[in-house]
Amino acid sequence: MTTPVAFTIAGSDSSGGAGIQADLKTFAALGVYGASAITALTAQNTQEVTSIHAVPPEFLRAQIDAVFSDLDVGAVKIGMVGELAGIEAIAAALKHWSPKHVVLDPVMVASSGRRLLAQDAVEALRTKLIPLATIITPNLPEAAALLNEPVAVGEAAIEAQGERLLALGCPAVLIKGGHGQGSESIDTLVHAGATLALAAPRVATENTHGTGCSLSAAIAAELAKGTALEAAVRNAKTFVSAAIASADRFTIGHGHGPIHHFHRFY
């Protein structure tokens, strides 16, 4: 029996709640072997990001090539890319290795407010990475930033932005509703001429660090296992919603603490 492998290409979070660390926890919790290539080192905790050190693009490419040359990667998750040179290295590697599935989480700003994507890299994200993705997973502000539009309010506006994001070259878009209002957090999946609203109760907790990273990683884990796209998104939403609901079992740090990736086990 082949072991499913998911591969995260993202930044390291020194506090362990987001980025590479959250992705590997998610993969493990969902029964998938995780590999990683680090795009940037961050000095951060639950309150702030104090410093970012980008990995040189040639070493980033070396990490990616090392994994693909040996492991049977079922799906790739891309998180924080940081700089233009890193995007170019990732795009070149993906074109060379042609993975079956790519989940792109267009991380632009940390939950603490620190910008994680250089302004000159946004256009490269649009033109070089989005066309290579199976699905992209922006939150409401990220979707607006990718389109140079105001943040969408209401179901019709969110769906319309999803359709415009599809025009950038990817077959599916999941616009995350965590930044929205109301008693439910509604994620909107737009693909193949269809729109699906995935709702979950909005949990009153400050412990939401790494939520977006974990959702995109969960989708990648499900795709690596051979799950169809729509079911993969549903399963990932269920997993992350439960991890948020269980987050207050932790007392970690003094800011936005992590979600509970291993809520099924302890």
C-alpha positions as CSV (number, residue, x, y, z in Angstrom):
1,M,0.0,0.0,0.0
2,T,1.4,3.4,-1.0
3,T,1.7,5.9,1.8
4,P,0.1,9.2,0.8
5,V,2.5,12.1,0.8
6,A,1.7,15.8,1.1
7,F,4.4,18.5,0.6
8,T,4.2,21.9,2.1
9,I,6.2,24.8,0.7
10,A,5.9,27.6,3.2
11,G,7.4,29.7,5.9
12,S,8.5,28.5,9.4
13,D,6.6,29.8,12.4
14,S,8.9,29.7,15.5
15,S,5.9,29.6,17.8
16,G,4.6,26.4,16.1
17,G,1.1,27.6,15.4
18,A,1.1,28.4,11.7
19,G,3.2,27.9,8.6
20,I,5.3,24.8,8.1
21,Q,4.7,23.6,11.7
22,A,0.9,23.9,11.4
23,D,1.0,22.1,8.0
24,L,3.0,19.2,9.2
25,K,0.7,18.8,12.3
26,T,-2.3,18.8,10.0
27,F,-0.8,16.2,7.6
28,A,-0.1,14.0,10.6
29,A,-3.5,14.4,12.1
30,L,-5.1,13.4,8.8
31,G,-2.9,10.3,8.3
32,V,-0.7,11.7,5.6
33,Y,3.1,11.7,5.5
34,G,4.4,15.3,5.4
35,A,7.4,16.7,3.6
36,S,8.5,20.4,3.6
37,A,10.5,23.1,1.9
38,I,11.0,26.3,3.9
39,T,10.6,29.6,2.0
40,A,11.4,31.9,5.0
41,L,12.3,31.8,8.7
42,T,10.1,34.0,10.9
43,A,10.7,35.1,14.4
44,Q,7.2,35.2,15.8
45,N,4.9,34.2,18.6
46,T,1.2,34.5,19.3
47,Q,1.4,38.3,19.5
48,E,3.6,39.4,16.6
49,V,6.1,38.7,13.9
50,T,9.3,40.4,14.8
51,S,11.6,39.4,12.0
52,I,11.6,37.6,8.6
53,H,14.6,36.0,6.9
54,A,14.0,34.8,3.4
55,V,15.6,31.5,2.2
56,P,17.8,32.1,-0.9
57,P,15.9,31.0,-4.0
58,E,18.5,28.6,-5.1
59,F,18.3,26.8,-1.8
60,L,14.5,26.8,-1.8
61,R,14.7,25.2,-5.2
62,A,17.2,22.6,-3.9
63,Q,14.8,21.6,-1.1
64,I,11.9,21.2,-3.6
65,D,14.0,19.2,-6.0
66,A,15.3,16.9,-3.2
67,V,11.7,16.0,-2.2
68,F,10.3,15.5,-5.6
69,S,13.3,13.4,-6.8
70,D,12.6,10.8,-4.1
71,L,9.1,11.0,-2.6
72,D,5.9,10.2,-4.4
73,V,4.1,13.5,-3.7
74,G,0.4,13.3,-4.0
75,A,-0.3,17.0,-3.3
76,V,1.5,20.3,-2.7
77,K,0.4,23.0,-0.4
78,I,2.0,26.5,-0.9
79,G,1.8,29.0,1.9
80,M,4.0,32.0,2.6
81,V,6.2,32.7,-0.3
82,G,7.5,36.1,0.8
83,E,9.5,37.4,-2.1
84,L,9.4,37.6,-5.9
85,A,12.6,35.4,-6.2
86,G,11.0,32.7,-4.1
87,I,7.8,32.7,-6.3
88,E,9.9,32.3,-9.4
89,A,11.8,29.4,-7.9
90,I,8.6,27.6,-6.8
91,A,6.9,28.2,-10.2
92,A,9.9,26.8,-12.1
93,A,10.1,23.8,-9.9
94,L,6.4,23.1,-10.2
95,K,6.6,23.3,-14.0
96,H,9.5,20.9,-13.9
97,W,7.9,18.3,-11.6
98,S,4.2,18.7,-12.6
99,P,2.5,17.6,-9.3
100,K,-1.0,16.3,-9.7
101,H,-2.5,18.8,-7.1
102,V,-1.4,22.2,-5.9
103,V,-3.2,24.0,-3.1
104,L,-2.2,27.7,-3.0
105,D,-2.9,29.7,0.1
106,P,-2.1,33.3,-0.9
107,V,-0.7,34.4,2.4
108,M,-0.2,38.2,2.5
109,V,-0.6,39.3,6.0
110,A,-0.1,37.6,9.4
111,S,-3.0,37.5,11.9
112,S,-0.9,39.9,13.9
113,G,-0.9,42.4,11.1
114,R,2.7,41.9,9.8
115,R,2.9,41.9,6.0
116,L,4.3,38.6,4.8
117,L,4.3,39.1,1.0
118,A,6.4,41.9,-0.6
119,Q,4.2,44.3,-2.7
120,D,6.2,43.6,-5.8
121,A,5.5,39.9,-5.5
122,V,1.7,40.2,-5.6
123,E,1.6,40.4,-9.4
124,A,3.9,37.4,-9.7
125,L,1.6,35.4,-7.4
126,R,-1.2,36.2,-9.7
127,T,0.5,35.4,-13.0
128,K,3.1,32.7,-12.1
129,L,1.5,30.6,-9.2
130,I,-2.2,30.9,-9.5
131,P,-2.3,29.4,-13.0
132,L,-0.4,26.3,-11.6
133,A,-2.8,25.7,-8.8
134,T,-5.6,23.2,-8.5
135,I,-7.3,25.4,-5.9
136,I,-6.5,28.7,-4.2
137,T,-7.7,29.5,-0.7
138,P,-7.8,33.3,-0.1
139,N,-9.6,34.9,2.8
140,L,-11.9,37.8,2.1
141,P,-9.2,40.5,2.3
142,E,-6.7,38.4,0.2
143,A,-9.3,37.8,-2.5
144,A,-9.9,41.5,-2.7
145,A,-6.2,42.3,-2.8
146,L,-5.6,39.8,-5.6
147,L,-8.4,41.6,-7.6
148,N,-7.5,45.1,-6.5
149,E,-11.1,45.5,-5.3
150,P,-12.8,46.3,-2.0
151,V,-13.5,43.4,0.4
152,A,-16.7,41.6,-0.8
153,V,-19.8,41.8,1.4
154,G,-22.6,39.4,0.9
155,E,-23.1,36.1,-0.9
156,A,-23.5,37.5,-4.4
157,A,-20.4,39.8,-4.2
158,I,-18.2,36.9,-2.8
159,E,-19.3,34.6,-5.5
160,A,-18.6,37.2,-8.2
161,Q,-15.1,37.7,-6.8
162,G,-14.6,33.9,-6.9
163,E,-15.6,33.9,-10.6
164,R,-13.1,36.7,-11.3
165,L,-10.3,34.8,-9.5
166,L,-11.0,31.7,-11.6
167,A,-10.3,33.9,-14.6
168,L,-6.7,34.2,-13.3
169,G,-6.2,30.6,-14.4
170,C,-7.0,28.2,-11.6
171,P,-9.9,25.7,-11.8
172,A,-11.2,26.3,-8.2
173,V,-11.3,29.0,-5.6
174,L,-12.3,28.7,-1.9
175,I,-12.9,32.1,-0.4
176,K,-12.7,31.7,3.4
177,G,-15.3,33.5,5.5
178,G,-13.5,33.7,8.8
179,H,-13.2,37.5,8.5
180,G,-16.9,37.9,7.8
181,Q,-19.7,38.6,10.3
182,G,-22.6,36.6,11.6
183,S,-23.2,33.5,13.6
184,E,-21.8,31.3,10.9
185,S,-18.4,31.2,9.2
186,I,-19.2,30.5,5.6
187,D,-16.5,29.5,3.1
188,T,-17.5,29.8,-0.6
189,L,-16.2,27.2,-3.1
190,V,-16.4,28.3,-6.7
191,H,-15.5,25.8,-9.4
192,A,-16.6,24.4,-12.7
193,G,-19.6,26.7,-13.0
194,A,-20.9,25.8,-9.5
195,T,-20.8,27.5,-6.2
196,L,-21.0,25.8,-2.8
197,A,-21.4,27.5,0.5
198,L,-19.8,25.6,3.4
199,A,-21.1,26.9,6.8
200,A,-19.9,26.2,10.3
201,P,-20.8,27.9,13.6
202,R,-18.6,30.8,14.3
203,V,-16.6,30.0,17.5
204,A,-16.0,32.7,20.0
205,T,-12.3,32.2,20.7
206,E,-9.0,34.2,20.4
207,N,-7.1,31.0,19.6
208,T,-7.2,31.1,15.8
209,H,-3.5,31.3,14.9
210,G,-2.7,29.2,11.9
211,T,-6.3,28.6,10.9
212,G,-5.8,29.4,7.2
213,C,-2.6,27.5,6.9
214,S,-4.2,24.4,8.4
215,L,-7.3,24.6,6.1
216,S,-5.2,24.6,3.0
217,A,-2.9,21.9,4.4
218,A,-6.0,19.8,5.2
219,I,-7.2,20.1,1.6
220,A,-3.8,19.1,0.4
221,A,-3.8,16.1,2.7
222,E,-7.2,15.0,1.5
223,L,-6.2,15.4,-2.2
224,A,-3.0,13.4,-1.5
225,K,-5.2,10.5,-0.2
226,G,-7.2,10.6,-3.5
227,T,-10.3,12.4,-2.2
228,A,-12.2,14.3,-4.9
229,L,-11.9,18.1,-4.7
230,E,-15.3,19.0,-3.3
231,A,-15.2,16.2,-0.7
232,A,-11.6,17.3,0.2
233,V,-12.7,20.8,0.9
234,R,-15.7,19.6,2.9
235,N,-13.5,17.3,5.0
236,A,-10.9,20.0,5.5
237,K,-13.6,22.5,6.7
238,T,-14.9,19.9,9.2
239,F,-11.4,19.2,10.5
240,V,-10.4,22.8,11.0
241,S,-13.8,23.8,12.5
242,A,-13.4,21.1,15.1
243,A,-9.8,22.2,15.7
244,I,-11.0,25.8,16.3
245,A,-13.8,24.6,18.6
246,S,-11.2,22.7,20.7
247,A,-8.6,25.5,20.7
248,D,-9.5,26.7,24.2
249,R,-8.2,23.4,25.6
250,F,-4.8,25.1,25.1
251,T,-3.3,28.0,27.1
252,I,-0.4,29.0,24.8
253,G,1.1,32.4,24.8
254,H,-0.5,35.8,25.5
255,G,-2.0,36.6,22.0
256,H,-3.9,34.6,19.4
257,G,-3.1,31.0,20.4
258,P,-3.0,28.0,18.1
259,I,-5.9,25.8,17.1
260,H,-5.9,22.2,18.3
261,H,-4.7,20.1,15.4
262,F,-4.8,16.8,17.4
263,H,-8.2,17.3,18.9
264,R,-9.2,13.8,17.8
265,F,-6.4,12.3,19.9
266,Y,-6.2,14.3,23.1
